[in-house]
Amino acid sequence: MTHAQVLAQTTAPPGGTVWDWGFALEILPELLRALVVTVQATVVASVLALSLGLALALLRRSKTVAIRLPVAGFIEFIRSTPLLVHLFFLFYALPRLGITLGAFTAGVIGLGVHYATYTSEVYRAGIEGVAKGQWEAATAVNLSPRRTWTGVILPQAIPAVLPSLGNYIVAMFKETPLLFAITVIEVLGAARIIGTQSFRYLEAFTLVGLLFFLVSYPSVLLLRRLEARLATK
C-alpha cells in the first residue's frame, strides 16, 4: 500500500464520505474563537493604521525638509518591503535589542504600521483634492493653520477617501493569517493546527474560507453603499 493510500484511509471518515459534518460542527466553536482574535487584530490595527496614516500624510506635507524627507523615506521603505519581514523583525529581532513584544502586540503593530504607509497616501490624495480656493479662503479670513486643517481641509478630504480607507481595512483582515508566523493563533492558524492534529484539512479550511467570506463580503457591500452615498453628495 502506498503512502497516499494509507493517508487516504487515515483521513477518510467512516462510510467513505469526503466531508464529515460531525467533525465540521465539532471544530466550528474553536474556529469561531480564533475568528474573534482575527477581528480584534484587524480592529486594533485599523485604528493604528488610520491614525498613524493621517499623521504621516500631514508630516509629509511639512515645509521643513528635515521632517518631510525622513517621513517620505520611511513610507517608501515600509511600502517596498514585505509585511512578513516587519512581523519577524518586531517579534524575533527586537528582543535582541532589549525590546520584547507579545505576539499579538507585535502583530497589531506590524499590520498597523505597514498599512499606515498606504493610508497616508490615500489621505494625501484626499488633501490634494481639496480645491485651492478653500485654502485661499481660510487664509483670507485669517484662520490659524490648526483651524484651517481641522475646520476646512480635513472635513472635506477625509469623507472623499473613506471608501479607499475601508478597502485597506478589508485587506488587513485578509492579511491576518500572516500573524500565525509569529505564533498568533488566528482563524487560519487554528485551522492549520486542527488539520495537523486530525489529518482532516477539508472541513477546517472550508469553514475558514466561509468565515472570511461572511465577514468580508458584508464589509465590501457596506463600502460600496458608502461610496455610492458619498458620490451623490
Summary of the structure (lengths in Angstrom):
residues: 233
radius of gyration: 23.0
end to end distance: 68.6
largest distance: 85.9
contacts: 694
relative contact order: 0.14
helix: 83%
strand: 0%
